[in-house]
């Protein structure tokens, strides 16, 4: 996952790619790292999906603009539009099915 520290960079990635996953986390969240590694393993099968990790404590303005108030939170954007939002209790199997479905439609 890319680590981005600029709101402008994040917006460019969302608008410039067909499928983007943004993973919001913070450094004090133990579950954030575990879930992040599992999401990264899932995404290994989907080479055209751009993935970004955002530290919600550093990017507070972008997090607030996206109504992110707890961590971890994952947002899937398809053609610049939010399609899936999953927080805290992430069902990784369901997430992978959804990613696969959209991926197969787009690519």
MOPAC internal coordinates of N, CA, C and O (Angstrom, degrees):
PM7 1SCF
backbone

  N    0.0000 0     0.00 0     0.00 0    0    0    0
  C    1.4523 1     0.00 0     0.00 0    1    0    0
  C    1.5270 1   109.53 1     0.00 0    2    1    0
  O    1.2310 1   121.79 1   -41.20 1    3    2    1
  N    1.3060 1   114.19 1   138.80 1    3    2    1
  C    1.4580 1   119.40 1   175.67 1    5    3    2
  C    1.5178 1   109.77 1   -74.66 1    6    5    3
  O    1.2310 1   120.52 1   -37.78 1    7    6    5
  N    1.3207 1   116.62 1   142.22 1    7    6    5
  C    1.4610 1   120.65 1   172.35 1    9    7    6
  C    1.5147 1   106.92 1  -103.52 1   10    9    7
  O    1.2310 1   120.48 1   -58.84 1   11   10    9
  N    1.3058 1   116.68 1   121.16 1   11   10    9
  C    1.4580 1   121.93 1  -176.20 1   13   11   10
  C    1.5179 1   108.64 1  -120.67 1   14   13   11
  O    1.2310 1   120.53 1   -40.47 1   15   14   13
  N    1.3101 1   116.59 1   139.53 1   15   14   13
  C    1.4585 1   120.72 1  -177.89 1   17   15   14
  C    1.5157 1   113.39 1  -119.06 1   18   17   15
  O    1.2310 1   119.94 1  -172.18 1   19   18   17
  N    1.3084 1   117.73 1     7.82 1   19   18   17
  C    1.4546 1   120.66 1  -177.43 1   21   19   18
  C    1.5284 1   110.10 1  -123.87 1   22   21   19
  O    1.2310 1   120.76 1   -48.94 1   23   22   21
  N    1.3229 1   116.15 1   131.06 1   23   22   21
  C    1.4633 1   120.62 1   178.13 1   25   23   22
  C    1.5246 1   110.92 1   -58.84 1   26   25   23
  O    1.2310 1   120.42 1   141.49 1   27   26   25
  N    1.3176 1   116.81 1   -38.51 1   27   26   25
  C    1.4645 1   121.65 1  -178.78 1   29   27   26
  C    1.5260 1   111.14 1   -64.83 1   30   29   27
  O    1.2310 1   120.20 1   138.09 1   31   30   29
  N    1.3323 1   117.22 1   -41.91 1   31   30   29
  C    1.4712 1   121.17 1   177.50 1   33   31   30
  C    1.5227 1   110.93 1   -61.46 1   34   33   31
  O    1.2310 1   120.71 1   137.70 1   35   34   33
  N    1.3125 1   116.24 1   -42.30 1   35   34   33
  C    1.4663 1   121.26 1  -179.47 1   37   35   34
  C    1.5253 1   109.88 1   -62.24 1   38   37   35
  O    1.2310 1   120.54 1   133.65 1   39   38   37
  N    1.3202 1   116.58 1   -46.35 1   39   38   37
  C    1.4706 1   120.81 1   179.51 1   41   39   38
  C    1.5225 1   110.90 1   -61.65 1   42   41   39
  O    1.2310 1   120.10 1   140.12 1   43   42   41
  N    1.3353 1   117.41 1   -39.88 1   43   42   41
  C    1.4711 1   120.98 1   178.72 1   45   43   42
  C    1.5168 1   111.81 1   -65.50 1   46   45   43
  O    1.2310 1   120.15 1   140.99 1   47   46   45
  N    1.3128 1   117.31 1   -39.01 1   47   46   45
  C    1.4645 1   120.61 1   178.43 1   49   47   46
  C    1.5242 1   110.19 1   -65.67 1   50   49   47
  O    1.2310 1   120.11 1   136.66 1   51   50   49
  N    1.3208 1   117.39 1   -43.34 1   51   50   49
  C    1.4688 1   120.88 1   179.80 1   53   51   50
  C    1.5221 1   110.90 1   -62.96 1   54   53   51
  O    1.2310 1   120.44 1   134.84 1   55   54   53
  N    1.3229 1   116.77 1   -45.16 1   55   54   53
  C    1.4640 1   119.47 1  -177.11 1   57   55   54
  C    1.5274 1   112.75 1   -77.97 1   58   57   55
  O    1.2310 1   119.65 1   157.57 1   59   58   57
  N    1.3339 1   118.27 1   -22.43 1   59   58   57
  C    1.4546 1   121.33 1  -175.23 1   61   59   58
  C    1.5168 1   115.67 1   -95.74 1   62   61   59
  O    1.2310 1   119.87 1  -178.80 1   63   62   61
  N    1.3252 1   117.86 1     1.20 1   63   62   61
  C    1.4654 1   121.44 1  -178.68 1   65   63   62
  C    1.5241 1   109.95 1  -132.05 1   66   65   63
  O    1.2310 1   121.09 1   -33.14 1   67   66   65
  N    1.3225 1   115.53 1   146.86 1   67   66   65
  C    1.4626 1   119.61 1  -178.94 1   69   67   66
  C    1.5235 1   112.98 1   -70.23 1   70   69   67
  O    1.2310 1   120.89 1   144.15 1   71   70   69
  N    1.3236 1   115.89 1   -35.85 1   71   70   69
  C    1.4628 1   119.95 1  -176.11 1   73   71   70
  C    1.5188 1   109.17 1  -137.79 1   74   73   71
  O    1.2310 1   120.74 1   -59.86 1   75   74   73
  N    1.3375 1   116.19 1   120.14 1   75   74   73
  C    1.4623 1   121.90 1  -176.63 1   77   75   74
  C    1.5220 1   109.10 1  -133.77 1   78   77   75
  O    1.2310 1   121.06 1   -44.10 1   79   78   77
  N    1.3219 1   115.57 1   135.90 1   79   78   77
  C    1.4561 1   121.01 1   172.93 1   81   79   78
  C    1.5172 1   107.37 1  -113.58 1   82   81   79
  O    1.2310 1   121.16 1   -54.48 1   83   82   81
  N    1.3209 1   115.39 1   125.52 1   83   82   81
  C    1.4549 1   120.63 1   175.93 1   85   83   82
  C    1.5187 1   107.37 1  -111.11 1   86   85   83
  O    1.2310 1   121.63 1   -54.56 1   87   86   85
  N    1.3227 1   114.48 1   125.44 1   87   86   85
  C    1.4589 1   121.49 1  -178.51 1   89   87   86
  C    1.5252 1   108.19 1  -111.75 1   90   89   87
  O    1.2310 1   120.88 1   -66.49 1   91   90   89
  N    1.3115 1   115.93 1   113.51 1   91   90   89
  C    1.4631 1   122.03 1   178.56 1   93   91   90
  C    1.5233 1   108.48 1   -92.96 1   94   93   91
  O    1.2310 1   120.75 1   -50.05 1   95   94   93
  N    1.3219 1   116.16 1   129.95 1   95   94   93
  C    1.4507 1   121.14 1   177.49 1   97   95   94
  C    1.5210 1   108.73 1  -147.26 1   98   97   95
  O    1.2310 1   121.18 1     1.49 1   99   98   97
  N    1.3152 1   115.35 1  -178.51 1   99   98   97
  C    1.4662 1   119.82 1   171.18 1  101   99   98
  C    1.5229 1   108.47 1  -146.32 1  102  101   99
  O    1.2310 1   120.44 1   -10.64 1  103  102  101
  N    1.3049 1   116.76 1   169.36 1  103  102  101
  C    1.4684 1   120.79 1  -172.23 1  105  103  102
  C    1.5244 1   114.24 1   -74.29 1  106  105  103
  O    1.2310 1   119.59 1   155.15 1  107  106  105
  N    1.3172 1   118.38 1   -24.85 1  107  106  105
  C    1.4604 1   119.97 1  -177.10 1  109  107  106
  C    1.5281 1   113.12 1   -90.33 1  110  109  107
  O    1.2310 1   120.14 1   177.68 1  111  110  109
  N    1.3078 1   117.35 1    -2.32 1  111  110  109
  C    1.4661 1   122.69 1  -178.02 1  113  111  110
  C    1.5315 1   109.43 1   -90.42 1  114  113  111
  O    1.2310 1   120.36 1   -71.40 1  115  114  113
  N    1.3262 1   116.92 1   108.60 1  115  114  113
  C    1.4567 1   121.16 1   179.45 1  117  115  114
  C    1.5184 1   112.62 1   -66.58 1  118  117  115
  O    1.2310 1   120.26 1   140.60 1  119  118  117
  N    1.3141 1   117.10 1   -39.40 1  119  118  117
  C    1.4660 1   120.88 1  -179.92 1  121  119  118
  C    1.5239 1   111.50 1   -66.49 1  122  121  119
  O    1.2310 1   120.16 1   151.48 1  123  122  121
  N    1.3167 1   117.30 1   -28.52 1  123  122  121
  C    1.4696 1   121.42 1  -177.49 1  125  123  122
  C    1.5196 1   111.41 1   -58.03 1  126  125  123
  O    1.2310 1   119.79 1   134.33 1  127  126  125
  N    1.3139 1   118.00 1   -45.67 1  127  126  125
  C    1.4649 1   121.56 1  -178.42 1  129  127  126
  C    1.5221 1   111.62 1   -67.84 1  130  129  127
  O    1.2310 1   120.25 1   139.29 1  131  130  129
  N    1.3185 1   117.13 1   -40.71 1  131  130  129
  C    1.4628 1   121.03 1  -179.64 1  133  131  130
  C    1.5195 1   110.07 1   -64.09 1  134  133  131
  O    1.2310 1   120.42 1   131.20 1  135  134  133
  N    1.3175 1   116.81 1   -48.80 1  135  134  133
  C    1.4633 1   120.95 1  -179.12 1  137  135  134
  C    1.5211 1   110.24 1   -65.59 1  138  137  135
  O    1.2310 1   120.38 1   140.40 1  139  138  137
  N    1.3282 1   116.87 1   -39.60 1  139  138  137
  C    1.4702 1   120.74 1   179.11 1  141  139  138
  C    1.5226 1   110.82 1   -57.82 1  142  141  139
  O    1.2310 1   119.72 1   135.01 1  143  142  141
  N    1.3194 1   118.14 1   -44.99 1  143  142  141
  C    1.4696 1   120.47 1  -179.21 1  145  143  142
  C    1.5287 1   110.93 1   -64.68 1  146  145  143
  O    1.2310 1   120.15 1   144.34 1  147  146  145
  N    1.3107 1   117.31 1   -35.66 1  147  146  145
  C    1.4675 1   120.33 1   178.37 1  149  147  146
  C    1.5259 1   111.21 1   -70.55 1  150  149  147
  O    1.2310 1   120.48 1   140.89 1  151  150  149
  N    1.3151 1   116.69 1   -39.11 1  151  150  149
  C    1.4713 1   120.21 1   177.04 1  153  151  150
  C    1.5285 1   109.72 1   -65.02 1  154  153  151
  O    1.2310 1   120.33 1   139.27 1  155  154  153
  N    1.3205 1   116.98 1   -40.73 1  155  154  153
  C    1.4688 1   120.42 1   178.39 1  157  155  154
  C    1.5265 1   111.27 1   -61.26 1  158  157  155
  O    1.2310 1   120.31 1   140.97 1  159  158  157
  N    1.3255 1   117.00 1   -39.03 1  159  158  157
  C    1.4742 1   120.02 1   177.24 1  161  159  158
  C    1.5189 1   111.00 1   -64.26 1  162  161  159
  O    1.2310 1   120.39 1   139.12 1  163  162  161
  N    1.3249 1   116.85 1   -40.88 1  163  162  161
  C    1.4658 1   120.54 1   177.45 1  165  163  162
  C    1.5211 1   109.89 1   -60.91 1  166  165  163
  O    1.2310 1   120.52 1   135.51 1  167  166  165
  N    1.3320 1   116.60 1   -44.49 1  167  166  165
  C    1.4618 1   121.34 1  -174.77 1  169  167  166
  C    1.5297 1   113.53 1   -71.11 1  170  169  167
  O    1.2310 1   119.52 1   166.27 1  171  170  169
  N    1.3180 1   118.52 1   -13.73 1  171  170  169
  C    1.4634 1   120.73 1   176.84 1  173  171  170
  C    1.5228 1   111.63 1   -58.63 1  174  173  171
  O    1.2310 1   120.14 1   152.81 1  175  174  173
  N    1.3190 1   117.34 1   -27.19 1  175  174  173
  C    1.4677 1   122.00 1  -179.79 1  177  175  174
  C    1.5269 1   112.81 1   -84.81 1  178  177  175
  O    1.2310 1   120.15 1   174.72 1  179  178  177
  N    1.3134 1   117.32 1    -5.28 1  179  178  177
  C    1.4649 1   121.83 1  -175.24 1  181  179  178
  C    1.5294 1   109.37 1  -125.96 1  182  181  179
  O    1.2310 1   121.44 1  -100.10 1  183  182  181
  N    1.3195 1   114.85 1    79.90 1  183  182  181
  C    1.4642 1   120.66 1  -172.02 1  185  183  182
  C    1.5300 1   114.45 1   -65.53 1  186  185  183
  O    1.2310 1   119.64 1   157.26 1  187  186  185
  N    1.3033 1   118.29 1   -22.74 1  187  186  185
  C    1.4643 1   120.68 1  -177.31 1  189  187  186
  C    1.5233 1   113.41 1   -89.95 1  190  189  187
  O    1.2310 1   120.41 1   179.16 1  191  190  189
  N    1.3268 1   116.83 1    -0.84 1  191  190  189
  C    1.4638 1   120.82 1   177.74 1  193  191  190
  C    1.5172 1   108.22 1   -88.03 1  194  193  191
  O    1.2310 1   120.87 1   -55.13 1  195  194  193
  N    1.3065 1   115.94 1   124.87 1  195  194  193
  C    1.4688 1   121.56 1   176.79 1  197  195  194
  C    1.5214 1   107.01 1   -87.04 1  198  197  195
  O    1.2310 1   120.33 1   -50.26 1  199  198  197
  N    1.3232 1   116.98 1   129.74 1  199  198  197
  C    1.4659 1   119.91 1  -179.92 1  201  199  198
  C    1.5184 1   110.17 1  -121.07 1  202  201  199
  O    1.2310 1   121.37 1   -41.01 1  203  202  201
  N    1.3182 1   114.98 1   138.99 1  203  202  201
  C    1.4615 1   122.19 1  -175.80 1  205  203  202
  C    1.5161 1   108.78 1  -132.41 1  206  205  203
  O    1.2310 1   120.78 1   -45.25 1  207  206  205
  N    1.3243 1   116.12 1   134.75 1  207  206  205
  C    1.4542 1   121.69 1   174.27 1  209  207  206
  C    1.5199 1   108.64 1  -105.72 1  210  209  207
  O    1.2310 1   120.41 1   -52.69 1  211  210  209
  N    1.3182 1   116.82 1   127.31 1  211  210  209
  C    1.4575 1   121.51 1  -179.12 1  213  211  210
  C    1.5141 1   109.37 1  -120.79 1  214  213  211
  O    1.2310 1   121.17 1   -52.57 1  215  214  213
  N    1.3141 1   115.36 1   127.43 1  215  214  213
  C    1.4587 1   121.36 1   173.85 1  217  215  214
  C    1.5240 1   106.67 1   -78.79 1  218  217  215
  O    1.2310 1   120.59 1   -72.86 1  219  218  217
  N    1.3099 1   116.48 1   107.14 1  219  218  217
  C    1.4589 1   122.05 1  -176.09 1  221  219  218
  C    1.5124 1   114.26 1   -63.20 1  222  221  219
  O    1.2310 1   120.25 1   158.49 1  223  222  221
  N    1.3210 1   117.13 1   -21.51 1  223  222  221
  C    1.4647 1   119.97 1   177.86 1  225  223  222
  C    1.5248 1   111.18 1   -77.75 1  226  225  223
  O    1.2310 1   120.22 1   148.93 1  227  226  225
  N    1.3276 1   117.18 1   -31.07 1  227  226  225
  C    1.4607 1   120.83 1   178.95 1  229  227  226
  C    1.5212 1   112.09 1   -86.30 1  230  229  227
  O    1.2310 1   120.23 1   144.18 1  231  230  229
  N    1.3176 1   117.17 1   -35.82 1  231  230  229
  C    1.4647 1   122.45 1  -178.63 1  233  231  230
  C    1.5312 1   109.50 1  -102.91 1  234  233  231
  O    1.2310 1   120.70 1  -125.69 1  235  234  233
  N    1.3203 1   116.27 1    54.31 1  235  234  233
  C    1.4668 1   120.28 1  -174.98 1  237  235  234
  C    1.5204 1   112.61 1   -62.78 1  238  237  235
  O    1.2310 1   120.16 1   143.89 1  239  238  237
  N    1.3174 1   117.30 1   -36.11 1  239  238  237
  C    1.4675 1   119.64 1  -178.89 1  241  239  238
  C    1.5301 1   110.75 1   -66.13 1  242  241  239
  O    1.2310 1   120.49 1   133.50 1  243  242  241
  N    1.3317 1   116.67 1   -46.50 1  243  242  241
  C    1.4624 1   119.86 1   179.28 1  245  243  242
  C    1.5236 1   110.68 1   -65.61 1  246  245  243
  O    1.2310 1   120.56 1   139.58 1  247  246  245
  N    1.3343 1   116.54 1   -40.42 1  247  246  245
  C    1.4651 1   120.29 1   178.22 1  249  247  246
  C    1.5291 1   110.33 1   -61.30 1  250  249  247
  O    1.2310 1   120.34 1   135.43 1  251  250  249
  N    1.3167 1   116.95 1   -44.57 1  251  250  249
  C    1.4677 1   120.68 1   179.88 1  253  251  250
  C    1.5252 1   111.26 1   -65.57 1  254  253  251
  O    1.2310 1   120.27 1   141.14 1  255  254  253
  N    1.3344 1   117.08 1   -38.86 1  255  254  253
  C    1.4748 1   120.57 1   178.49 1  257  255  254
  C    1.5279 1   111.09 1   -61.57 1  258  257  255
  O    1.2310 1   120.72 1   152.54 1  259  258  257
  N    1.3344 1   116.23 1   -27.46 1  259  258  257
  C    1.4665 1   121.59 1  -179.52 1  261  259  258
  C    1.5220 1   112.59 1  -102.38 1  262  261  259
  O    1.2310 1   120.74 1  -164.36 1  263  262  261
  N    1.3272 1   116.19 1    15.64 1  263  262  261
  C    1.4696 1   121.76 1   178.15 1  265  263  262
  C    1.5274 1   112.58 1    55.35 1  266  265  263
  O    1.2310 1   120.91 1  -137.21 1  267  266  265
  N    1.3171 1   115.87 1    42.79 1  267  266  265
  C    1.4585 1   121.84 1   177.33 1  269  267  266
  C    1.5260 1   107.42 1  -100.79 1  270  269  267
  O    1.2310 1   121.11 1   -68.84 1  271  270  269
  N    1.3296 1   115.48 1   111.16 1  271  270  269
  C    1.4587 1   120.34 1  -176.51 1  273  271  270
  C    1.5252 1   112.76 1  -124.70 1  274  273  271
  O    1.2310 1   120.37 1   177.97 1  275  274  273
  N    1.3458 1   116.90 1    -2.03 1  275  274  273
  C    1.4601 1   121.18 1   176.23 1  277  275  274
  C    1.5253 1   108.00 1  -144.56 1  278  277  275
  O    1.2310 1   121.31 1   -20.88 1  279  278  277
  N    1.3230 1   115.10 1   159.12 1  279  278  277
  C    1.4570 1   120.70 1  -175.67 1  281  279  278
  C    1.5163 1   110.33 1  -128.06 1  282  281  279
  O    1.2310 1   119.31 1   -30.45 1  283  282  281
  N    1.3015 1   118.92 1   149.55 1  283  282  281
  C    1.4543 1   128.16 1    -3.50 1  285  283  282
  C    1.5185 1   111.39 1   -79.26 1  286  285  283
  O    1.2310 1   121.03 1   -21.31 1  287  286  285
  N    1.3113 1   115.64 1   158.69 1  287  286  285
  C    1.4634 1   122.09 1   176.54 1  289  287  286
  C    1.5126 1   107.88 1  -144.93 1  290  289  287
  O    1.2310 1   120.81 1   -44.53 1  291  290  289
  N    1.3064 1   116.05 1   135.47 1  291  290  289
  C    1.4535 1   122.14 1  -178.86 1  293  291  290
  C    1.5193 1   108.92 1  -122.11 1  294  293  291
  O    1.2310 1   120.72 1   -48.04 1  295  294  293
  N    1.3257 1   116.23 1   131.96 1  295  294  293
  C    1.4679 1   121.16 1   177.83 1  297  295  294
  C    1.5217 1   108.05 1  -124.06 1  298  297  295
  O    1.2310 1   120.81 1   -51.15 1  299  298  297
  N    1.3268 1   116.05 1   128.85 1  299  298  297
  C    1.4562 1   122.34 1   175.71 1  301  299  298
  C    1.5202 1   108.51 1  -102.39 1  302  301  299
  O    1.2310 1   121.03 1   -56.12 1  303  302  301
  N    1.3230 1   115.63 1   123.88 1  303  302  301
  C    1.4569 1   121.77 1   176.99 1  305  303  302
  C    1.5265 1   108.91 1  -107.10 1  306  305  303
  O    1.2310 1   120.82 1   -48.31 1  307  306  305
  N    1.3273 1   116.03 1   131.69 1  307  306  305
  C    1.4507 1   122.55 1   173.76 1  309  307  306
  C    1.5264 1   106.70 1  -116.80 1  310  309  307
  O    1.2310 1   120.98 1   -59.25 1  311  310  309
  N    1.3180 1   115.73 1   120.75 1  311  310  309
  C    1.4668 1   121.73 1  -177.93 1  313  311  310
  C    1.5285 1   112.14 1    48.75 1  314  313  311
  O    1.2310 1   120.72 1  -136.45 1  315  314  313
  N    1.3260 1   116.23 1    43.55 1  315  314  313
  C    1.4568 1   122.09 1   175.41 1  317  315  314
  C    1.5109 1   115.87 1    81.64 1  318  317  315
  O    1.2310 1   119.85 1  -178.66 1  319  318  317
  N    1.3353 1   117.89 1     1.34 1  319  318  317
  C    1.4631 1   120.82 1  -178.88 1  321  319  318
  C    1.5217 1   110.53 1  -114.92 1  322  321  319
  O    1.2310 1   121.42 1   -44.24 1  323  322  321
  N    1.3232 1   114.89 1   135.76 1  323  322  321
  C    1.4645 1   119.13 1   177.40 1  325  323  322
  C    1.5192 1   109.53 1   -63.62 1  326  325  323
  O    1.2310 1   121.38 1   -52.95 1  327  326  325
  N    1.3360 1   114.97 1   127.05 1  327  326  325
  C    1.4612 1   120.75 1  -176.91 1  329  327  326
  C    1.5189 1   111.96 1  -115.68 1  330  329  327
  O    1.2310 1   120.66 1   138.81 1  331  330  329
  N    1.3296 1   116.35 1   -41.19 1  331  330  329
  C    1.4687 1   121.20 1  -179.73 1  333  331  330
  C    1.5190 1   108.20 1  -133.56 1  334  333  331
  O    1.2310 1   121.30 1   -40.98 1  335  334  333
  N    1.3266 1   115.11 1   139.02 1  335  334  333
  C    1.4688 1   122.00 1   174.85 1  337  335  334
  C    1.5190 1   106.96 1  -133.10 1  338  337  335
  O    1.2310 1   121.17 1   -58.57 1  339  338  337
  N    1.3360 1   115.37 1   121.43 1  339  338  337
  C    1.4606 1   120.74 1  -178.14 1  341  339  338
  C    1.5192 1   107.80 1  -131.21 1  342  341  339
  O    1.2310 1   120.92 1   -50.36 1  343  342  341
  N    1.3194 1   115.85 1   129.64 1  343  342  341
  C    1.4536 1   120.01 1   178.92 1  345  343  342
  C    1.5148 1   111.92 1  -132.59 1  346  345  343
  O    1.2310 1   121.35 1   -20.64 1  347  346  345
  N    1.3070 1   115.03 1   159.36 1  347  346  345
  C    1.4658 1   125.14 1   176.22 1  349  347  346
  C    1.5113 1   114.29 1    47.61 1  350  349  347
  O    1.2310 1   119.43 1   100.11 1  351  350  349
  N    1.3100 1   118.68 1   -79.89 1  351  350  349
  C    1.4669 1   121.97 1  -176.80 1  353  351  350
  C    1.5189 1   109.70 1   -87.51 1  354  353  351
  O    1.2310 1   120.51 1  -100.65 1  355  354  353
  N    1.3145 1   116.64 1    79.35 1  355  354  353
  C    1.4526 1   122.36 1  -176.20 1  357  355  354
  C    1.5182 1   109.69 1   -83.55 1  358  357  355
  O    1.2310 1   120.74 1   -58.48 1  359  358  357
  N    1.3365 1   116.20 1   121.52 1  359  358  357
  C    1.4578 1   121.57 1   172.80 1  361  359  358
  C    1.5230 1   106.08 1   -89.55 1  362  361  359
  O    1.2310 1   120.35 1   -80.36 1  363  362  361
  N    1.3268 1   116.94 1    99.64 1  363  362  361
  C    1.4586 1   121.45 1  -173.27 1  365  363  362
  C    1.5215 1   112.85 1   -65.15 1  366  365  363
  O    1.2310 1   119.77 1   146.27 1  367  366  365
  N    1.3182 1   118.04 1   -33.73 1  367  366  365
  C    1.4655 1   120.34 1   177.33 1  369  367  366
  C    1.5216 1   110.95 1   -66.01 1  370  369  367
  O    1.2310 1   120.66 1   136.19 1  371  370  369
  N    1.3103 1   116.35 1   -43.81 1  371  370  369
  C    1.4651 1   120.79 1   178.46 1  373  371  370
  C    1.5248 1   110.72 1   -66.20 1  374  373  371
  O    1.2310 1   120.72 1   140.18 1  375  374  373
  N    1.3146 1   116.24 1   -39.82 1  375  374  373
  C    1.4612 1   120.73 1   177.37 1  377  375  374
  C    1.5248 1   110.43 1   -60.92 1  378  377  375
  O    1.2310 1   120.30 1   133.97 1  379  378  377
  N    1.3238 1   117.02 1   -46.03 1  379  378  377
  C    1.4628 1   120.02 1   180.00 1  381  379  378
  C    1.5313 1   111.59 1   -63.66 1  382  381  379
  O    1.2310 1   119.98 1   140.43 1  383  382  381
  N    1.3196 1   117.64 1   -39.57 1  383  382  381
  C    1.4714 1   120.81 1   177.15 1  385  383  382
  C    1.5268 1   110.72 1   -61.01 1  386  385  383
  O    1.2310 1   120.62 1   137.03 1  387  386  385
  N    1.3190 1   116.42 1   -42.97 1  387  386  385
  C    1.4635 1   120.54 1   179.73 1  389  387  386
  C    1.5249 1   111.44 1   -65.59 1  390  389  387
  O    1.2310 1   120.51 1   135.03 1  391  390  389
  N    1.3264 1   116.63 1   -44.97 1  391  390  389
  C    1.4639 1   120.26 1   178.45 1  393  391  390
  C    1.5211 1   109.79 1   -60.63 1  394  393  391
  O    1.2310 1   120.56 1   134.85 1  395  394  393
  N    1.3217 1   116.53 1   -45.15 1  395  394  393
  C    1.4583 1   121.22 1  -179.99 1  397  395  394
  C    1.5295 1   111.74 1   -60.25 1  398  397  395
  O    1.2310 1   120.64 1   136.58 1  399  398  397
  N    1.3090 1   116.39 1   -43.42 1  399  398  397
  C    1.4603 1   120.68 1  -179.58 1  401  399  398
  C    1.5247 1   111.23 1   -61.62 1  402  401  399
  O    1.2310 1   120.07 1   130.52 1  403  402  401
  N    1.3257 1   117.48 1   -49.48 1  403  402  401
  C    1.4597 1   121.12 1   179.86 1  405  403  402
  C    1.5271 1   111.14 1   -66.93 1  406  405  403
  O    1.2310 1   120.48 1   140.56 1  407  406  405
  N    1.3125 1   116.69 1   -39.44 1  407  406  405
  C    1.4564 1   121.36 1  -179.83 1  409  407  406
  C    1.5246 1   110.36 1   -60.29 1  410  409  407
  O    1.2310 1   120.62 1   134.66 1  411  410  409
  N    1.3341 1   116.41 1   -45.34 1  411  410  409
  C    1.4598 1   120.44 1  -179.78 1  413  411  410
  C    1.5241 1   112.56 1   -67.54 1  414  413  411
  O    1.2310 1   120.04 1   149.77 1  415  414  413
  N    1.3186 1   117.52 1   -30.23 1  415  414  413
  C    1.4650 1   120.23 1   176.35 1  417  415  414
  C    1.5255 1   111.25 1   -71.34 1  418  417  415
  O    1.2310 1   120.60 1   140.46 1  419  418  417
  N    1.3266 1   116.45 1   -39.54 1  419  418  417
  C    1.4666 1   120.46 1  -176.12 1  421  419  418
  C    1.5209 1   113.42 1   -81.65 1  422  421  419
  O    1.2310 1   120.20 1   141.43 1  423  422  421
  N    1.3150 1   117.22 1   -38.57 1  423  422  421
  C    1.4476 1   119.78 1  -172.13 1  425  423  422
  C    1.5195 1   109.40 1  -117.52 1  426  425  423
  O    1.2310 1   120.10 1   180.00 1  427  426  425

